[in-house]
């Protein structure tokens, strides 16, 4: 396809308001920007600002599979807008993985922030990233999360100093999952191998002895002397070495940070609420609704758990959601929230009245007043 034809097609897509066309536009722009004859020009500040605005505007309402394809397209792009890359890095792990593992746009500060803000799955991907800098390595060691340390131990391209290797070997006394990758690590020294020998199984002991020509007689004597202690440690820590993929409140906190990033960029819009529900993420829906409407988060949650769907309708009307969309929102919310907000078909009928011809400001004020009364009850 010629550039002229491409431009014409992009213009047609840009005029369309259909979600499918907007998603095609999103991917088409990514392809166009990645072309050899234009890629270098994408790094200028003015173009970066324009690209960031376009991409963020389109990606907020894009379906999950589109965001996944976009993350794969942008993973290696050095022109990708920083704000967009950081938003994708906080998305579901399958979407975030290509970005975290490859994107040259992510700097050390961004990676360290992911270690603090994101889930364990995201942190593991950070630890696996090729050529990890000493700055990020230090942050991983400071957090000392077993699953993330194990991923770091298997990353042979990471910048690990002798002192940091020593920290990992010492941690393997307590974290059994570290032992195999450390025994094969190219930066393991003979001195550290002697310490590791005391904590590993028979097969790994033989491998260490052969690789470093260890005096196994002396080491086996030391091993026998601490056998009971080692067995207790292994029994205790095999369970701790399992990746803790679901830390309480972890995903909710990450979702809140994602909402804050979108809101700060002016890209948190009503369509994002619908996308969150379609993906089964009720917490993300509730958090985004609270921020969009400047509502109290606890009152939004109380509304979702109530028998008054008309309050949810008021909140939706206040943030600009159309009356025609609300029945789908109510259905999806009930499906994700054990049938709440209740009220059945009659409640749904009452909810439609909330979309009377009033301004969003009036709808918002009505919601706040009713939600306060609901909280008191």
PADOKOL-789047 format. One record per residue: x negated, z negated, y of N, C-alpha, C in turn. Coordinates in steps of 0.02 Angstrom, whole numbers, padded with zeros to 5 digits, always signed. Each point is the difference from the previous one (the first is absolute). Layout:
N
XZYXZYXZY;...
END
This chain:
377
-00042+00000-00060+00042+00000+00060-00044+00000+00062;+00015+00045+00049-00040+00004+00061+00014-00060+00044;-00045-00011+00048+00009-00056+00046+00063+00009+00041;+00015+00064+00021+00060+00013+00039+00062-00017-00041;+00000+00022-00062+00057-00015-00044+00005-00075-00012;-00056-00032-00007+00000-00072-00010+00030-00035+00061;-00020+00021+00059+00025-00030+00061+00076+00010+00007;+00023+00059-00018+00072+00014+00003+00039-00044-00048;-00027-00007-00061+00033-00042-00050+00001-00073+00022;-00056-00024+00028-00003-00069+00024+00050-00012+00056;+00009+00049+00043+00047-00006+00055+00071-00006-00027;+00017+00040-00050+00066-00004-00031+00012-00069-00030;-00051-00025-00035+00007-00066-00031+00007-00055+00053;-00037+00008+00056+00002-00050+00053+00069-00003+00032;+00036+00057+00002+00066+00001+00030+00053-00032-00045;-00014-00002-00063+00048-00027-00048+00000-00076+00000;+00059-00030-00010+00005-00072-00004+00011-00023-00072;+00000+00047-00047+00009-00017-00070-00061-00038-00027;+00011-00055-00035-00057-00039-00027-00048+00042-00042;+00026+00045-00041-00043+00041-00043-00045+00045+00042;+00028+00028+00055-00040+00043+00043-00053-00040+00038;+00018-00060+00020-00049-00042+00036-00057-00020-00046;+00015-00011-00064-00052-00017-00047-00045+00061-00015;+00031+00059-00004-00040+00061-00008-00044+00010+00061;+00025-00015+00059-00039+00005+00061-00060-00047-00002;+00011-00060-00024-00053-00050-00005-00058+00026-00043;+00016+00027-00059-00052+00025-00046-00032+00064+00027;+00041+00041+00033-00027+00063+00028-00050-00014+00055;+00015-00049+00043-00047-00017+00054-00065-00026-00030;+00005-00040-00053-00060-00026-00033-00042+00058-00026;+00032+00049-00031-00037+00058-00026-00032+00039+00057;+00038+00010+00054-00026+00039+00057-00060-00034+00032;+00004-00067+00008-00055-00037+00031-00062+00001-00044;+00009+00006-00065-00056-00003-00047-00034+00068-00009;+00028+00051+00031-00030+00067-00007-00069+00000+00032;-00048+00037-00030-00070-00001+00024-00008+00019+00073;+00042+00047+00024-00009+00024+00068+00029-00047+00053;+00038-00051-00021+00028-00046+00049-00019-00073-00012;-00026-00015-00059-00014-00069-00018-00045-00037+00048;-00053+00034+00024-00048-00033+00044+00030-00018+00067;+00048+00041+00024+00030-00013+00065+00048-00059-00001;+00018-00022-00059+00050-00054-00006-00026-00068+00023;-00066-00006+00011-00029-00066+00014-00001-00016+00075;+00019+00046+00043-00001-00015+00071+00053-00052+00016;-00013-00044+00049+00048-00054+00015+00070+00024+00016;+00006+00055+00037+00066+00024+00019+00038+00024-00061;-00034+00038-00044+00032+00024-00061+00017-00058-00046;-00045-00049-00004+00012-00059-00043+00063-00037+00023;+00009-00008+00065+00060-00033+00025+00063+00038-00018;-00003+00066+00007+00058+00042-00017+00015-00003-00074;-00053+00007-00041+00009-00002-00073+00029-00067-00022;-00026-00054+00029+00024-00066-00019+00075-00007+00014;+00021+00024+00059+00070-00004+00019+00043+00041-00047;-00022+00062-00017+00039+00044-00044+00005-00029-00070;-00057-00018-00028-00001-00024-00068+00040-00066-00007;-00012-00047+00046+00035-00064-00005+00075+00009+00007;+00021+00045+00044+00071+00013+00010+00032+00027-00063;-00036+00044-00035+00028+00031-00060-00005-00044-00062;-00054-00037-00005-00013-00036-00063+00044-00062-00007;+00023-00028+00056+00040-00062-00003+00061+00008-00044;+00033+00059+00004+00061+00010-00038-00011+00043-00062;-00062+00017-00015-00013+00043-00058+00011-00037-00066;+00024+00036-00050+00011-00029-00065-00067-00018-00033;+00005-00041-00051-00060-00027-00032-00045+00055-00028;+00029+00049-00034-00042+00052-00030-00035+00043+00052;+00032+00007+00058-00032+00037+00055-00059-00040+00027;+00010-00065+00009-00055-00041+00024-00058-00001-00050;+00018+00002-00064-00052+00002-00051-00040+00065+00005;+00034+00056+00006-00034+00065+00007-00041+00002+00064;+00027-00029+00053-00037-00001+00064-00064-00041-00007;+00004-00057-00033-00060-00042-00008-00054+00037-00039;+00021+00039-00050-00049+00040-00038-00031+00054+00043;+00040+00031+00043-00025+00052+00044-00049-00028+00052;+00015-00060+00024-00040-00028+00055-00058-00044-00024;-00003-00013-00065-00049-00048-00025-00072+00018+00021;-00018+00063-00002-00068+00019+00016-00008+00029+00071;+00054+00001+00039-00001+00031+00066-00032-00046+00051;-00053+00023+00032-00033-00042+00051+00034+00006+00068;+00050+00045+00005+00037+00007+00063+00066-00039+00001;+00019-00029-00056+00064-00034-00005+00005-00057+00052;+00056-00007+00035+00007-00053+00050-00008-00069-00030;-00037-00043+00034-00015-00066-00026+00063-00041-00012;+00047+00002+00046+00061-00039-00007+00039+00020-00062;+00005+00065-00012+00035+00025-00059-00034-00021-00064;-00066+00006-00002-00038-00019-00060+00009-00074-00015;+00000-00042+00051+00008-00071-00012+00071-00018-00022;+00050+00037+00024+00068-00011-00024+00007+00020-00073;-00029+00057-00018+00003+00023-00070-00039-00048-00046;-00053-00029+00026-00039-00047-00040+00038-00064-00015;+00052-00015+00038+00042-00059-00012+00064+00016-00037;+00008+00064-00018+00060+00021-00036-00004-00024-00073;+00049+00019-00041-00003-00017-00071-00067+00023-00029;-00024-00035-00049-00068+00010-00024-00013+00072-00024;+00050+00032-00031-00010+00068-00023-00011+00048+00058;+00031-00015+00056-00009+00040+00061-00066-00019+00034;-00015-00063+00000-00060-00024+00035-00064+00016-00037;+00002+00005-00066-00062+00005-00039-00046+00058+00021;+00025+00062+00008-00046+00054+00021-00032-00014+00068;+00039-00028+00046-00026-00015+00067-00054-00053-00003;+00014-00055-00036-00048-00055-00003-00065+00022-00034;+00006+00040-00052-00059+00018-00039-00043+00054+00033;+00030+00041+00044-00037+00059+00024-00005+00007+00075;+00050-00022+00037+00004+00021+00071-00062-00020+00040;-00032+00050+00031-00057-00015+00044+00022-00031+00066;+00065+00001+00013+00026-00028+00063+00000-00076-00003;+00008-00028-00060+00000-00073-00007-00070-00028+00012;-00006-00044+00048-00064-00032+00015-00003-00069-00033;-00058-00031+00006-00009-00066-00031+00053-00049+00024;+00015+00001+00065+00050-00046+00028+00068+00012-00032;+00018+00064-00011+00063+00016-00032+00002-00026-00071;-00055+00007-00036-00003-00022-00070+00003-00076-00005;-00035-00034+00045+00003-00073+00000+00071-00023+00017;+00032+00035+00045+00069-00018+00017+00046+00008-00060;-00011+00051-00040+00039+00010-00061-00010-00058-00048;-00061-00025-00004-00014-00057-00044+00039-00061+00021;+00015-00005+00064+00037-00058+00026+00075+00011-00002;+00022+00062+00016+00070+00013+00011+00037+00027-00060;-00034+00034-00046+00034+00038-00052+00005-00039-00066;+00034+00031-00048+00009-00033-00065-00065+00003-00041;+00001-00036-00056-00058-00001-00045-00016+00071-00024;+00052+00040-00014-00012+00068-00023-00039+00041+00052;+00019-00008+00064-00036+00034+00054-00072-00026+00006;-00008-00066-00007-00067-00029+00004-00046+00026-00056;+00029+00008-00059-00039+00026-00056-00024+00071+00015;+00043+00040+00031-00020+00069+00018-00055-00001+00052;+00003-00047+00047-00054-00006+00049-00066-00015-00036;+00001-00046-00048-00061-00019-00037-00027+00057-00042;+00043+00047-00019-00022+00057-00040-00025+00058+00043;+00010-00002+00065-00017+00056+00044-00075+00016-00005;-00018+00063-00008-00071+00019-00007-00041-00019+00061;-00061-00019-00012-00049-00014+00054+00025-00054+00048;+00029-00051-00028+00026-00055+00040-00057-00034+00038;+00011-00013+00064-00053-00029+00042-00009-00075-00014;-00056-00026+00023-00014-00071-00009+00051-00044+00038;+00025+00026+00055+00050-00037+00039+00063-00013-00041;+00024+00052-00034+00060-00007-00041-00015-00041-00063;-00059+00010-00029-00019-00038-00058+00000-00075+00016;-00027-00018+00057-00001-00070+00020+00070-00029+00007;+00046+00040+00028+00069-00023+00007+00033-00011-00068;-00015+00043-00048+00028-00008-00067-00027-00063-00033;-00064-00011+00007-00031-00060-00030+00027-00064+00033;+00012+00003+00064+00026-00058+00036+00070-00019-00024;+00042+00051-00014+00068-00013-00024+00000-00024-00072;-00046+00025-00040-00009-00023-00069+00062+00007-00043;+00038+00054+00010+00058+00013-00042-00025+00030-00066;+00014-00031-00058-00029+00023-00064+00009+00074-00015;+00060+00026+00009+00013+00071-00016-00040+00046+00046;-00007-00019+00063-00037+00041+00048-00075-00004-00013;-00024-00059-00017-00071-00008-00018-00017+00042-00061;+00046+00003-00048-00011+00040-00061-00005+00074+00017;+00043+00023+00045-00004+00070+00022-00066+00014+00036;-00022-00048+00040-00064+00008+00035-00058+00003-00049;+00002-00041-00052-00054-00001-00049-00005+00067-00037;+00055+00036-00005-00001+00065-00032-00017+00057+00047;-00009-00014+00064-00015+00051+00050-00076+00003+00010;-00033+00043-00038-00073+00002+00001-00029+00032+00063;+00044+00031+00041-00025+00031+00062+00005-00047+00060;+00030-00058-00009+00008-00047+00056-00069-00028+00020;-00006-00016+00065-00062-00028+00027-00004-00075-00016;-00025-00015-00059-00007-00070-00022-00072-00023+00008;-00010-00050+00039-00068-00028+00008-00016-00044-00061;-00064-00018-00011-00017-00046-00054+00039-00065+00003;+00009-00026+00061+00037-00062+00008+00073+00009-00021;+00030+00057+00016+00069+00012-00017+00008+00011-00075;-00049+00032-00031+00001+00007-00073-00002-00069-00033;-00040-00043+00030-00005-00069-00027+00067-00036+00005;+00035+00011+00056+00066-00031+00008+00049+00025-00052;-00003+00065-00015+00045+00027-00051-00016-00028-00069;-00064-00004-00016-00020-00027-00065+00022-00072-00006;-00008-00039+00053+00022-00069-00001+00076-00005-00008;+00035+00045+00033+00073+00000-00007+00022+00017-00071;-00041+00038-00036+00018+00019-00068+00000-00059-00048;-00029-00055+00021+00003-00062-00040+00074-00021-00007;+00038+00011+00053+00070-00020+00001+00048+00058-00013;-00020+00061+00016+00044+00058-00005-00025+00046-00055;+00031-00004-00058-00024+00036-00059+00000+00076+00010;+00048+00026+00039+00005+00072+00009-00060+00031+00036;-00039-00041+00034-00059+00025+00036-00058+00016-00046;-00001-00029-00059-00061+00001-00041-00019+00069-00026;+00048+00038-00024-00016+00066-00027-00027+00047+00054;+00035+00009+00058-00028+00045+00051-00067-00023+00027;-00010-00066+00006-00064-00025+00025-00056+00013-00050;+00014-00006-00065-00052+00011-00050-00025+00072+00001;+00041+00046+00026-00019+00071+00002-00020+00022+00070;+00001-00046+00048-00013+00019+00070-00074+00018+00009;-00014+00056+00035-00069+00021+00010-00041-00048+00044;+00032-00043+00038-00036-00046+00043-00010-00069-00032;+00021-00007-00062-00012-00063-00035-00074-00007-00015;-00029-00057+00016-00071-00012-00012-00009-00041-00065;-00062-00002-00023-00015-00038-00060+00016-00074+00008;-00013-00027+00059+00013-00070+00013+00075-00015-00002;+00038+00044+00031+00073-00009-00001+00028+00012-00070;-00032+00045-00037+00023+00014-00068-00006-00062-00044;-00052-00040+00011-00008-00062-00039+00058-00048+00013;+00022-00003+00062+00057-00044+00015+00064+00028-00029;+00009+00065+00006+00060+00031-00027+00004-00006-00076;-00057+00001-00032-00005-00003-00073+00037-00062-00027;-00002-00053+00038+00029-00064-00024+00076+00002-00001;+00031+00049+00034+00073-00002+00008+00035+00059-00035;-00037+00048-00025+00032+00060-00028+00007-00007-00076;+00038+00048-00030+00009+00001-00072-00060+00030-00036;+00004+00001-00066-00057+00021-00042-00022+00071+00015;+00047+00046+00006-00018+00071+00011-00036+00008+00067;+00024-00033+00052-00033+00006+00065-00067-00035+00000;-00006-00056-00036-00065-00034-00004-00053+00047-00031;+00019+00036-00052-00047+00046-00031-00020+00056+00048;+00048+00025+00037-00015+00052+00049-00047-00024+00055;+00011-00060+00025-00044-00028+00051-00070-00012-00027;-00003-00025-00062-00066-00013-00030-00040+00064-00007;+00033+00053-00022-00035+00064-00009-00020+00030+00067;+00044-00004+00049-00014+00032+00064-00056-00035+00038;-00003-00066-00003-00049-00038+00039-00054-00033-00042;+00000+00015-00065-00050-00029-00045-00002-00076+00006;+00058-00031-00006+00005-00072+00008-00025-00037-00062;-00027-00059+00010-00019-00044-00055+00063-00036-00024;+00033+00028-00050+00065-00026-00021-00005-00068-00033;-00058-00018-00026-00007-00066-00032+00012-00055+00051;-00034+00005+00057+00007-00051+00052+00071+00001+00028;+00026+00061+00011+00066+00005+00028+00054-00026-00047;-00009+00012-00065+00049-00024-00049+00000-00075-00004;-00057-00031+00010-00003-00073+00001+00038-00027+00059;-00009+00032+00058+00036-00022+00059+00075+00012-00009;+00016+00056-00033+00071+00015-00012+00032-00052-00045;-00036-00020-00053+00027-00050-00046+00011-00067+00034;-00044-00017+00046+00005-00064+00035+00061-00003+00045;+00021+00058+00025+00058+00000+00046+00061+00033-00030;+00002+00004-00067+00053+00038-00034+00069-00030+00015;+00005-00065-00005+00066-00030+00011+00025+00011+00071;-00045-00007+00047+00018+00010+00070+00022+00072+00012;-00038+00046-00032+00016+00071+00009+00068+00017-00029;+00015-00028-00060+00064+00014-00031+00058-00025+00042;-00009-00059+00029+00052-00027+00044+00010+00046+00060;-00056+00022+00028+00004+00044+00058+00034+00066-00016;-00016+00029-00058+00031+00063-00019+00075-00008-00011;+00019-00053-00035+00071-00011-00013+00039-00010+00065;-00032-00034+00046+00034-00015+00063+00005+00062+00044;-00051+00042+00000-00003+00053+00050+00019+00069-00024;+00008+00009-00064+00025+00065-00022+00067+00015+00032;+00042-00052+00006+00065+00010+00032-00007+00012+00074;-00049-00034+00032-00009+00009+00072-00029+00068+00017;-00033+00032-00049-00030+00064+00014+00050+00057+00003;+00061-00013-00024+00051+00053+00003+00018+00014+00072;+00007+00064+00018+00018+00016+00069+00068-00030+00018;+00002-00034+00057+00062-00029+00024+00033+00051+00045;+00039+00045-00031+00027+00057+00036+00058-00019+00046;+00032-00056-00013+00059-00017+00039-00007-00070+00028;-00034-00009+00054-00007-00064+00034+00062-00011+00044;+00027-00061-00005+00063-00013+00035-00009+00011+00075;+00046+00039+00028+00000+00015+00071-00050+00052+00021;-00042+00024-00046-00053+00047+00017+00028+00067+00024;+00046+00028-00039+00028+00065+00019+00041-00005+00064;+00037-00056+00007+00040-00008+00061-00045-00002+00062;-00056-00034-00006-00046-00004+00057-00029+00069+00016;-00016+00039-00052-00028+00066+00013+00053+00046+00032;+00062-00007-00024+00054+00041+00029+00010-00017+00073;-00006-00065+00016+00009-00020+00070-00055+00031+00044;-00061+00003-00026-00054+00030+00039+00010+00075+00009;+00027+00032-00052+00015+00071+00005+00053+00013+00052;+00052-00041+00000+00053+00006+00051-00029-00010+00070;-00043-00049+00008-00030-00013+00065-00042+00059+00024;-00037+00031-00046-00040+00059+00018+00044+00057+00024;+00053+00013-00037+00046+00054+00020+00034-00015+00066;+00020-00063+00008+00034-00019+00062-00048+00006+00060;-00062-00021-00009-00049+00004+00054-00014+00072+00019;+00005+00045-00049-00012+00072+00013+00062+00035+00025;+00056-00037+00007+00062+00031+00022+00032+00044-00051;-00015-00011-00064+00024+00044-00053+00048-00035-00048;+00021-00060+00016+00049-00034-00043+00069+00022+00023;+00034+00038-00043+00064+00031+00019+00053-00014-00053;+00064+00013+00018+00054-00014-00047-00008+00034-00068;-00027+00060+00000-00010+00035-00063-00045-00037-00049;-00044-00043+00027-00044-00039-00043+00039-00050-00042;+00055-00025+00028+00042-00047-00037+00029+00033-00062;+00024+00061+00009+00030+00036-00056-00053+00015-00053;-00059+00019+00023-00054+00015-00048-00017-00062-00041;-00003-00058+00033-00017-00061-00035+00050-00016-00055;+00064+00009+00015+00052-00013-00050-00003+00049-00058;-00012+00063+00016-00005+00051-00053-00056-00015-00048;-00053-00033+00025-00057-00017-00042+00008-00069-00032;+00058-00031+00009+00013-00064-00031-00036-00058+00032;-00017+00004+00064-00039-00051+00033+00043-00037+00051;+00041-00046-00026+00047-00035+00042-00035-00043+00053;-00055-00032-00020-00037-00041+00048-00026+00041+00059;-00024+00060-00015-00024+00044+00053+00058+00021+00046;+00058+00013-00029+00059+00017+00039+00018-00057+00047;+00004-00061-00027+00019-00058+00040-00049-00013+00056;-00065+00005-00015-00051-00012+00051+00002+00052+00055;+00007+00063-00019+00002+00054+00049+00063-00005+00043;+00057-00018-00030+00062-00009+00038-00007-00055+00052;-00032-00055-00020-00010-00056+00046-00043+00020+00059;-00053+00037-00013-00045+00021+00054+00033+00052+00045;+00033+00049-00031+00033+00053+00040+00053-00029+00046;+00039-00048-00025+00055-00028+00039-00019-00061+00040;-00063-00022-00005-00022-00062+00030+00044-00058-00024;+00014+00000-00065+00042-00052-00029-00044-00053-00032;+00029-00058-00009-00033-00053-00038-00001+00019-00074;-00059+00000-00031-00006+00022-00069+00043-00041-00048;+00005-00066+00013+00040-00043-00043+00074+00018+00005;+00023+00019+00061+00070+00020+00008+00014+00066-00035;-00048+00046+00000+00009+00062-00036+00006-00014-00075;-00043-00044-00025+00003-00016-00071+00065-00035-00018;+00023-00045+00044+00064-00034-00012+00058+00050-00001;-00004+00051+00042+00051+00052+00001+00001+00038-00066;-00059+00017-00025-00005+00037-00063+00028-00041-00058;-00004-00066+00004+00023-00043-00054+00071-00025+00010;+00033+00024+00052+00067-00025+00017+00054+00042-00034;+00063-00018+00016+00058+00040-00022+00030+00039+00058;-00041+00014+00050+00025+00034+00060-00042+00062+00016;+00015+00055-00034-00038+00062+00012+00008+00027+00071;+00053-00023+00035+00009+00023+00069-00057-00023+00045;-00033-00056-00018-00057-00023+00039-00059+00047-00010;-00010+00023-00061-00053+00048-00013+00015+00065+00038;+00064+00019+00002+00018+00060+00037-00015-00007+00074;+00014-00059+00029-00017-00012+00070-00075+00007+00013;-00039-00028-00045-00073+00004+00007-00023+00072-00003;+00029+00039-00046-00019+00070-00007+00021+00040+00060;+00061-00014+00026+00023+00034+00060-00045-00015+00059;-00026-00061+00002-00043-00021+00056-00066+00037+00002;-00024+00023-00058-00064+00035-00002+00008+00076-00002;+00063+00024+00007+00010+00072+00006+00017+00037-00064;+00019-00036-00053+00020+00033-00062+00071+00027+00008;+00011+00060-00024+00065+00032+00007+00051-00029-00049;+00064+00000+00021+00054-00024-00042+00001+00035-00068;-00014+00065-00002+00005+00038-00062-00052-00021-00051;-00055-00030+00022-00054-00019-00045+00011-00070-00029;+00039-00041+00035+00006-00070-00020+00027-00011-00071;+00051+00037-00023+00023-00012-00069-00056+00004-00051;-00046+00048+00008-00057+00005-00046-00045-00061+00007;-00011-00022+00062-00042-00059+00011+00030-00061-00034;+00066-00009+00007+00033-00058-00030-00004+00004-00077;+00011+00059-00027-00003+00009-00073-00070-00016-00026;-00052+00027+00033-00068-00012-00023-00019-00074+00008;+00022-00031+00055-00016-00070+00011+00031-00044-00054;+00063+00013-00015+00034-00039-00053-00033+00010-00067;-00022+00061-00014-00033+00013-00064-00065-00039-00006;-00036-00007+00055-00064-00035-00002+00006-00076+00008;+00060-00023+00021+00007-00071+00018+00057-00033-00039;+00007+00020-00063+00049-00032-00044+00071+00001+00029;+00019+00057+00029+00068+00008+00024+00013-00026+00070;-00051-00027+00033+00009-00026+00067-00028+00049+00052;+00029+00000+00061+00056-00041+00023+00065+00018-00035;+00039-00052-00017+00060+00009-00040+00058+00027+00041;+00060-00016-00023+00059+00023+00037+00034+00059-00032;-00033+00032-00049+00030+00055-00035+00019+00058+00044;+00051+00038-00022+00022+00059+00037+00030-00019+00067;+00036-00057+00002+00030-00023+00063-00053-00017+00051;-00054-00032-00025-00055-00016+00046-00032+00063+00027;-00008+00051-00042-00028+00064+00022+00044+00033+00053;+00066-00007-00009+00046+00029+00049-00007-00036+00068;-00004-00067-00002-00009-00038+00061-00066+00018+00034;-00050+00014-00040-00066+00015+00028+00002+00064+00041;+00041+00047-00020+00003+00064+00037+00024-00010+00071;+00039-00053+00012+00025-00014+00067-00056-00019+00048;-00056-00025-00028-00056-00021+00042-00030+00059+00038;+00014+00061-00024-00027+00059+00034+00050+00027+00050;+00036-00045+00032+00045+00021+00054-00041+00027+00057;+00031+00036+00046-00038+00031+00056-00026-00051+00050;-00049-00038-00022-00034-00047+00045-00074+00016-00001;-00035-00025+00049-00072+00014+00005-00038-00040-00052;-00061+00023-00018-00042-00039-00045-00013-00071+00025;-00006-00008+00066-00012-00066+00029+00058-00047-00015;+00061+00026+00007+00059-00042-00013+00003-00018-00075;-00014+00050-00042+00000-00013-00073-00052-00052-00018;-00059+00004+00032-00053-00048-00013+00019-00070+00021;+00031-00006+00059+00022-00066+00024+00053-00029-00046;+00046+00042-00023+00052-00023-00046-00030-00024-00066;-00051+00037-00023-00032-00021-00063-00033-00068+00009;-00037-00009+00054-00036-00063+00010+00048-00059+00003;+00056+00009+00035+00049-00054+00007+00030-00017-00069;+00020+00052-00037+00031-00012-00065-00051-00028-00049;-00062+00025+00003-00052-00023-00047-00018-00072+00013;+00001-00022+00063-00014-00070+00015+00054-00044-00030;+00062+00022+00006+00056-00039-00030-00006-00002-00076;-00022+00056-00028-00009+00002-00073-00055-00048-00022;-00054-00004+00039-00055-00045-00016+00021-00072+00003;+00043-00016+00050+00024-00069+00008+00043-00021-00060;+00042+00048-00022+00041-00014-00058-00042-00007-00062;
END
